[in-house]
Amino acid sequence: MARADRMSKTSTVKAYIGPTLQGIIQGGTVFSGGIPPKAAAVVAAYPFMAGLFVNVDNLAEARKELKRAGSERNMLYRRAKELGGNQDV
C-alpha cells in the first residue's frame, strides 16, 4: 500500500481521548468510519465533546495537550468528566 493511501485511511480513523462515559463510550476507543450513534448523540447535545475525538494522525500530540494543565483539551476533558466521566487523565 502506498504511503498516500495509508495516510488517507488513517486520517479517517478517530480516537476518543475523553473520560469513559458509562454505557456510551470508553476512553481510548478508536473508530473507523464514524462514531457510534450513542456517542454522536452526546456530541450533538454537548458540542464541546467533538474536541475529544481526534485523528489518529494527531493522537500523540493530542494526548500531550490533554495532560497539560489549562490547555484547551484539558478543559474539554474536565467538562466531559463533569458529565459523568470516570477516568483520570
PEWOBEL-V299815 format. One record per backbone hydrogen bond with DSSP energy under -1.0 kcal/mol. CO is the residue of the C=O (numbers start at 1). NH is the residue of the N-H. E is the energy in kcal/mol with one decimal. If there is no record, write none. Layout:
CO | NH | E
CO | NH | E
//
This chain:
2 | 6 | -2.2
3 | 7 | -2.7
4 | 8 | -2.2
5 | 9 | -1.8
6 | 10 | -2.5
7 | 11 | -1.8
10 | 13 | -1.2
13 | 56 | -2.3
14 | 31 | -3.8
15 | 54 | -2.7
16 | 28 | -2.5
20 | 86 | -1.5
21 | 24 | -2.7
21 | 25 | -2.0
25 | 21 | -3.0
26 | 29 | -1.5
29 | 16 | -3.0
31 | 14 | -2.6
36 | 40 | -2.5
37 | 41 | -2.3
38 | 42 | -1.6
39 | 43 | -2.2
40 | 44 | -2.3
41 | 45 | -2.1
42 | 46 | -2.8
46 | 49 | -2.5
47 | 50 | -1.7
48 | 51 | -1.6
49 | 52 | -2.1
50 | 53 | -1.5
52 | 17 | -3.0
54 | 15 | -2.8
55 | 58 | -1.8
56 | 59 | -1.2
58 | 62 | -2.4
59 | 63 | -2.5
60 | 64 | -1.8
61 | 65 | -2.4
62 | 66 | -2.3
63 | 67 | -1.4
68 | 71 | -2.1
71 | 75 | -2.2
72 | 76 | -2.3
73 | 77 | -2.6
74 | 78 | -2.2
75 | 79 | -2.3
76 | 80 | -2.4
77 | 81 | -2.4
78 | 82 | -1.5
80 | 85 | -1.1
81 | 84 | -1.4
//
